[in-house]
Amino acid sequence: MRPIRARGEALGEYLRGALWVLPLVAVALALIAGSTLSRVRVPDSSPLHPLAFAGTASDARDVLTAISATMVTVIALVLGLTIVALQVASTQFSPRLLRNFLRDRPNQVVLAVFVATFAYSTAGLYTVGTAEAADEDFPRIAVTGAIVLVFVSLGMLVYFVHHVAHSIRIDTVMNTVARNTVRGLPAPAARAAAQDGPGPEPAPGAVLFRSPHSGYLQTFHPERLLEEAVRQDAVVAVTARIGDHVVAGVEPLALAWSRAGGPVADRAALARALRQAVAVGPERTLQQDTAFGMRQLVDIGLRTLSPAINDPYSAVQVLDRLATVLCPLGARALGDKAHTDEDGRLRVSAAGHRYAEYLDLACGQIRRYGCAEPAVCLALLRLLGDAAATVTDPARRAAVAEQARLVLLDAEAHVRQPADLLPVRELAARLGLP
């Protein structure tokens, strides 16, 4: 069984992408509000009397019935448009973007307002009485509340159509993915020259821990493992990286060894701490997975370069957004992350992607699929020029130069006209990348 904290984190991530959570909460609030207002009776002398519904009980029932019937149709329309948006995102951009659309808060809020209006109006039918009841013997303010919710729902419907139309625009999709990816980047390096950190060398007799669950490594919280490592005077090296897929009982998750040499003192306690620190789920998320955000952008670029779409300019726009992710990465300490105790001794190490791997992820597939288009080659070189301006580590600069060399080689092999190839060569020479 997973520890409570790990399960809670996974549950929170699931609930943020669930379409039913906010509507369920809205229904509960609507029923509470309707129950409260149904107890309010407004005398003629009250200043609230002009706001009270002026019709009879029969009129109130007709109004509430019409609102309930209308909201069912509107809810069906909203769900239909949402499904269309999900289909467009999956087929035109990338199936990995569906999670982003499901987590879109405006869609959840709009659906919640419509469902709340339906629940409020339907429940109100039980409070207005029948046509034979006295005209004064029903909650007029509660009926007014239903009419107010109708106007709110009307405004939300107009906003929803506007939001859906804009949310499936390729520029909006790319900007959202890039913004969310940059938001999840690690903190900038404290030292002037950001480098890729090497991992520790395992000691003889190191104990291997395998993943108890199959799935993708979503998050890692070293503080949950650090305390146990200090207690046992041990070093724990998490060998699986964020975003890696692990198979239960097969894939290695971590290595641990005692600083004094030999195996750890309490393997079971360390395994429990490791399960608390590592979250493994059925899909990748953007919580700590920078590579997943870049993967989404690259997927969009590959779709636009496919023969079915053939839109090289959109691929150029993808590379522009990838530059906004790669440039901040140049100032980050990447690779394996070391976590020490209060005395500065290594206790926990977490494997991570190197800068060259992020660079290849951003450029590799788009270069191979779009190398015959000079505009794509120029965009790749501009991206690499921006990346070169943000790195000072020689290894990272060498990785940038190698990618530029590959762009030139592929361009020379696939661009047929020398006149089309000339701007690519000139830009590469001007940037001094090869």
C-alpha positions in Angstrom: 0.0 0.0 0.0 1.3 3.5 -0.8 2.0 5.9 2.0 -0.7 8.4 2.8 1.3 11.4 1.6 2.1 9.8 -1.7 -1.5 8.8 -2.2 -2.7 12.3 -1.2 -0.4 13.9 -3.8 -1.6 11.5 -6.5 -5.2 12.2 -5.5 -4.7 15.9 -5.6 -3.2 15.7 -9.1 -6.1 13.6 -10.3 -8.8 15.9 -8.8 -7.2 19.0 -10.5 -7.9 17.3 -13.8 -11.3 15.9 -13.0 -14.3 17.6 -14.7 -16.8 16.4 -12.0 -15.2 17.9 -8.9 -16.2 21.6 -9.3 -19.7 20.7 -10.6 -20.3 18.5 -7.6 -19.2 21.2 -5.2 -21.4 23.7 -7.1 -24.4 21.4 -6.8 -23.9 21.2 -3.0 -23.6 24.9 -2.7 -26.6 25.5 -4.9 -28.8 23.2 -2.8 -27.6 24.9 0.4 -28.3 28.3 -1.0 -31.8 27.2 -2.2 -32.6 25.7 1.1 -31.6 28.9 2.9 -33.5 31.2 0.6 -36.6 29.0 0.6 -37.0 29.9 4.3 -37.0 33.6 3.6 -40.3 35.3 3.4 -40.3 39.0 2.4 -43.2 41.2 3.7 -44.5 44.1 1.7 -42.8 46.6 3.9 -39.3 45.0 3.4 -36.8 46.8 1.2 -36.2 43.5 -0.5 -39.8 43.3 -1.6 -39.1 44.8 -5.1 -36.6 41.9 -5.7 -39.2 39.2 -4.9 -40.8 37.2 -7.7 -44.1 38.9 -8.4 -46.0 36.0 -10.1 -48.1 33.3 -8.6 -47.0 29.8 -7.5 -48.1 28.4 -10.8 -46.0 31.1 -12.6 -43.0 30.2 -10.4 -43.4 26.5 -11.3 -43.5 27.3 -15.0 -40.3 29.5 -14.7 -38.4 26.8 -12.7 -39.5 24.1 -15.1 -38.4 26.1 -18.1 -35.0 26.9 -16.5 -34.4 23.2 -15.7 -35.3 22.1 -19.2 -33.1 24.8 -20.8 -30.1 24.0 -18.6 -30.2 20.4 -19.6 -29.8 21.4 -23.2 -27.1 23.9 -22.4 -25.1 21.4 -20.4 -25.3 18.9 -23.3 -24.0 21.7 -25.6 -21.1 22.5 -23.2 -20.1 18.9 -22.9 -20.3 18.5 -26.7 -18.1 21.5 -27.3 -15.7 20.2 -24.7 -15.4 16.9 -26.4 -14.8 18.6 -29.7 -12.0 20.6 -28.1 -10.5 17.5 -26.7 -10.7 15.8 -30.1 -9.0 18.7 -31.9 -6.3 18.8 -29.3 -5.6 15.1 -29.6 -5.7 14.8 -33.4 -4.2 18.2 -34.5 -1.7 18.8 -31.7 -0.8 15.8 -29.5 -2.7 13.3 -27.4 -0.5 14.3 -24.5 -2.3 17.7 -24.4 -5.6 16.2 -23.3 -4.6 16.5 -19.7 -4.0 20.2 -20.1 -7.5 20.7 -21.5 -9.1 18.6 -18.7 -7.2 20.8 -16.1 -8.5 24.0 -17.7 -10.1 25.8 -14.8 -12.5 28.0 -16.9 -14.1 24.9 -18.5 -14.7 23.4 -15.0 -16.1 26.7 -13.6 -18.5 27.1 -16.5 -19.8 23.6 -16.3 -20.2 24.0 -12.5 -22.3 27.1 -12.9 -24.7 25.4 -15.4 -25.0 22.3 -13.3 -25.6 24.4 -10.2 -28.4 26.4 -12.0 -30.1 23.1 -13.0 -29.9 21.7 -9.5 -31.1 24.9 -7.9 -34.1 25.2 -10.2 -35.1 21.5 -10.0 -34.9 21.5 -6.3 -36.9 24.7 -6.2 -39.9 22.9 -7.7 -40.4 21.2 -4.4 -40.8 24.5 -2.6 -43.2 26.5 -4.7 -46.3 24.4 -4.1 -49.1 23.7 -6.6 -51.4 25.8 -8.7 -54.0 25.5 -5.9 -51.7 26.9 -3.2 -52.0 30.5 -2.0 -50.1 33.0 -4.1 -48.1 34.2 -1.1 -47.2 30.7 0.2 -44.0 30.1 -1.7 -40.4 31.4 -1.4 -40.4 34.3 -3.9 -36.7 35.3 -3.2 -35.6 31.7 -4.0 -37.4 32.0 -7.3 -35.7 35.3 -8.0 -32.4 33.5 -7.2 -33.1 31.0 -10.0 -33.7 33.9 -12.5 -30.4 35.5 -11.4 -28.6 32.2 -12.0 -30.1 32.1 -15.5 -28.5 35.5 -16.4 -25.2 34.4 -14.9 -25.4 31.2 -16.9 -26.1 33.2 -20.1 -23.0 35.3 -19.5 -21.0 32.1 -18.8 -22.2 30.5 -22.0 -21.0 33.5 -24.1 -17.7 33.4 -22.3 -17.4 29.6 -22.7 -17.8 29.8 -26.5 -15.2 32.6 -26.6 -12.8 30.6 -24.4 -13.2 27.3 -26.4 -12.6 29.1 -29.7 -9.4 30.7 -28.3 -8.2 27.6 -26.3 -7.9 25.5 -29.5 -5.8 28.1 -31.3 -2.3 26.7 -31.9 -0.7 29.9 -30.5 -2.7 29.6 -27.3 -1.9 25.9 -26.9 1.8 26.5 -27.4 2.0 29.5 -25.1 0.1 27.6 -22.4 2.5 24.6 -22.6 5.6 26.8 -22.7 4.4 28.9 -19.7 3.5 25.8 -17.6 6.9 24.2 -18.5 8.9 27.3 -17.5 6.9 27.6 -14.3 8.1 24.1 -13.3 11.8 24.6 -14.1 14.3 24.0 -11.2 15.7 27.0 -9.4 18.7 28.8 -11.0 22.1 27.6 -10.2 23.8 29.4 -7.2 27.2 29.2 -8.9 28.1 31.4 -11.9 28.7 28.6 -14.3 25.8 26.2 -14.3 26.9 22.6 -14.9 25.5 19.1 -15.1 26.1 17.4 -11.7 27.6 13.9 -11.7 26.1 11.2 -9.6 27.8 9.4 -6.7 29.8 6.2 -7.2 27.9 3.4 -5.5 29.9 1.6 -2.7 30.5 -2.2 -2.8 27.5 -4.0 -1.3 25.0 -1.3 -2.2 21.4 -2.4 -1.8 19.1 -2.2 -4.9 15.5 -1.1 -4.5 13.1 -1.9 -7.2 9.9 0.0 -8.0 6.8 -1.4 -6.2 4.5 0.0 -8.8 4.5 0.2 -12.6 4.2 3.6 -14.2 6.0 6.9 -14.7 8.1 8.6 -12.0 6.1 11.8 -11.5 7.6 13.5 -8.5 10.5 13.1 -6.0 10.6 14.8 -2.6 14.1 14.3 -1.2 13.2 15.7 2.2 11.0 12.7 2.9 14.0 10.4 2.3 16.7 12.6 3.8 15.7 12.1 7.5 15.9 8.3 7.2 19.2 8.4 5.3 20.7 10.5 8.1 19.2 8.2 10.8 20.9 5.2 9.2 24.1 7.1 8.2 23.4 6.0 4.7 23.6 7.4 1.1 20.6 6.9 -1.2 21.0 7.4 -5.0 17.7 7.5 -6.9 18.6 6.1 -10.3 15.3 6.6 -12.1 14.7 10.1 -13.5 11.5 12.1 -13.4 9.5 11.0 -16.4 11.1 7.5 -16.7 8.8 4.5 -16.9 9.5 1.8 -14.3 8.2 -1.7 -14.2 7.1 -3.1 -10.8 9.7 -5.5 -9.4 12.0 -5.2 -12.4 13.2 -1.6 -12.9 15.8 -0.4 -10.4 14.5 2.7 -8.5 17.4 3.5 -6.2 20.6 2.3 -4.7 21.5 2.7 -1.0 24.7 2.0 1.0 26.1 2.8 4.4 28.7 5.5 4.7 30.7 3.2 6.9 30.7 0.6 4.0 28.4 -2.3 3.3 24.7 -2.6 3.2 22.2 -0.3 5.0 21.1 -1.1 8.6 17.3 -1.1 8.1 16.3 -1.9 4.5 12.6 -2.0 5.3 12.5 1.5 6.8 14.5 2.9 3.9 12.1 1.3 1.5 9.1 2.9 3.3 10.8 6.3 3.2 11.6 5.8 -0.5 7.9 5.1 -1.2 7.0 8.3 0.6 9.5 10.3 -1.4 8.7 8.9 -4.9 5.4 9.1 -6.7 4.8 6.7 -9.5 1.6 7.2 -11.6 0.0 6.0 -14.9 1.0 9.1 -16.8 3.6 11.8 -16.9 2.8 15.2 -15.4 4.3 18.7 -15.5 4.8 18.9 -11.7 8.6 18.3 -11.9 8.9 17.0 -15.5 10.4 19.7 -17.7 11.1 17.1 -20.4 7.4 16.3 -20.6 6.5 19.9 -21.4 9.1 20.0 -24.1 7.8 16.7 -25.4 4.4 18.3 -25.8 5.8 21.2 -27.8 7.9 18.8 -30.0 4.8 16.7 -30.6 3.0 19.8 -31.9 5.9 20.6 -34.2 6.0 17.0 -35.6 2.3 17.1 -36.3 2.6 20.3 -38.2 5.5 18.9 -40.3 3.5 15.7 -41.2 2.3 15.4 -44.8 -1.3 15.5 -43.6 -0.9 19.0 -42.2 2.3 20.4 -43.9 2.5 23.6 -41.9 6.2 24.5 -41.5 5.5 27.9 -40.0 3.8 26.3 -37.0 6.9 24.2 -36.5 8.9 27.5 -36.5 6.6 28.8 -33.8 7.1 25.7 -31.8 10.9 26.2 -32.0 10.4 29.8 -30.8 8.6 28.5 -27.7 11.2 25.8 -27.1 13.8 28.6 -27.0 11.9 30.2 -24.1 12.4 26.9 -22.2 16.0 26.1 -23.2 17.4 29.5 -22.5 16.4 29.4 -18.7 17.7 25.9 -18.6 21.2 27.2 -19.5 21.4 28.9 -16.1 20.2 25.9 -14.2 22.3 23.2 -12.5 21.0 20.0 -14.2 22.0 16.4 -14.1 22.1 14.5 -10.8 21.1 16.6 -7.8 22.9 16.1 -4.5 21.1 16.7 -1.2 23.2 16.9 1.9 22.7 16.9 5.7 23.4 19.8 8.0 27.1 18.9 8.0 27.3 19.0 4.3 27.6 15.2 3.8 25.9 13.7 0.8 22.8 11.8 1.8 20.4 11.7 -1.2 21.2 11.9 -4.9 18.5 12.2 -7.6 19.3 11.3 -11.2 18.3 14.0 -13.7 18.5 14.9 -17.4 21.6 16.6 -18.7 21.5 19.8 -20.7 22.6 17.9 -23.9 19.6 15.6 -23.5 17.2 18.6 -23.2 18.9 20.1 -26.3 18.5 16.9 -28.3 14.8 16.6 -27.2 14.1 20.1 -28.5 16.0 19.8 -31.8 16.5 16.2 -32.7 13.2 15.0 -34.1 12.1 18.3 -35.5 15.5 18.5 -37.3 15.1 15.0 -38.8 11.5 15.6 -39.9 11.9 19.2 -41.1 15.5 19.3 -42.4 14.2 19.7 -46.0 12.5 23.0 -45.2 15.0 26.0 -45.0 12.6 27.9 -42.7 12.7 25.1 -40.1 16.5 24.9 -40.3 16.8 28.7 -39.8 14.5 28.5 -36.8 16.7 25.7 -35.3 19.8 27.7 -35.8 18.2 30.7 -34.1 17.2 28.5 -31.2 20.7 27.2 -30.9 22.1 30.8 -31.1 19.9 31.8 -28.2 20.9 28.7 -26.3 24.6 29.4 -26.9 24.2 32.9 -25.5 22.9 31.6 -22.2 25.5 28.9 -21.4 29.1 29.2 -20.2 29.9 25.6 -19.4 32.3 24.2 -22.1 30.4 20.9 -22.3 27.1 22.6 -22.8 28.6 24.9 -25.5 30.0 21.8 -27.2 26.5 20.2 -27.2 25.0 23.4 -28.8 27.8 23.4 -31.5 27.1 19.7 -32.2 23.4 20.3 -32.7 24.2 23.2 -35.1 26.6 20.9 -37.0 23.9 18.3 -37.4 21.4 20.9 -38.6 23.9 22.0 -41.3 24.6 18.4 -42.3 20.9 17.5 -42.7 20.2 20.8 -44.5 22.9 20.2 -47.0 21.7 16.6 -47.5 18.0 17.4 -48.1 17.7 21.0 -49.3 17.9 20.7 -53.1 18.4 24.3 -54.2 21.7 26.0 -53.4 19.9 29.4 -53.2 17.6 27.9 -50.4 20.6 26.5 -48.5 22.6 29.8 -48.6 20.7 31.6 -45.8 21.1 28.6 -43.6 24.9 28.6 -44.1 25.1 32.3 -43.6 23.2 32.3 -40.3 25.3 29.4 -39.0 28.5 31.3 -39.9 27.2 34.5 -38.4 26.3 32.8 -35.1 29.6 31.0 -35.1 28.0 27.8 -34.0 29.6 25.0 -36.0 
